[in-house]
Amino acid sequence: MPKRQILIGVAFALGLFLVAGYTIDNRGFHSGIYGILGSLLLMAAYLGTFWPQIKAGDRHARRLACLLAVLLALIIILNIAEAVLA
């Protein structure tokens, strides 16, 4: 197995583990630094897996990557807003 595939697999597995840092309770949806790091690792694993398609100009892969990046940015912005307002 190429080293690249192993790194992508490790990033995906670690990202899934760290996404467990998200919690939902009676006050709402919260995430810590672990949840954000997990999301970044999942995003990196997606980009690493589909990089040849994205580079070749596949609209579907590029659109999904942009959607994931926007959702991650929204989570980070909401986390900062929650910390400032708390």
N, C-alpha and C positions, 0 to 999 in steps of 0.2 A: 504494500500500500504506500502510495506517495505521502510524504510528510505533510503536504498541504491538506489532504483529506483527513488525516489524523487531527491536525490542528482545528479544522472546521468542525469535526465531530466533537472534540473536547470543548470548543467554544459553545456549541449548541447544547451539550449536556450540562455544562456549568451554568449557562444562561437559564436553562429550564429550572435548575436547582435554585438559582438566585432570584428568579421571578417570584418564588414563594415568599419573598419579602413584602409583597403586596398584601394588605389586609383590608377587610371590609367589616366595619362595626356599625354601631348605631349612630355614630357621628359622621359616617361617610367612608370614602375610599382613601386609603393612605398608603404611601410607599416610602420606604427609606432608601438609603444609598444602595443597598443590596438589590432592591427591585429595579432601580435605574441601571445599575451595572449589568444585571441580568438581561434587561431589555437591550442594552447596547451590545452585549455578546450575541444575543439572538439576531440582532440586525447585522452584525458582522458575519455571523454564520450564513445568513441568507445571502448577503452580498458576495461572500466567498464562494458559495455554491453556484450561484447564477451569474457570476461575473462574466464568463464568456458570452452568455446570451445578452446581458446588459450592454457589454462593449460592442456586440454585433448590431445593436439597435433594436432588439426585441421590445416592442411597445408594452406588452403585457408585463414582462419582468421589470422593466423600468418604471412603469406606473405603480406596480405593487411595492417596489423599493421606495418610491416617493411617498406613497401612502403610509408605509411603516415609519419612515423618517418623520413625517408630520405627526403621527400619533405619538411617537417617542418625544418629540419636541413639546407637544401638548401636555404630556405627563410631567415633563420637567418644569414647564411653566406653571402648571397647577401646584406642583410641589413647592416651588419658590413662593408662589402667592400664599399658600397655606402657612408656610413658615413665617412670612412677613406679617400676615394678619393674626397669627396666634399670639 
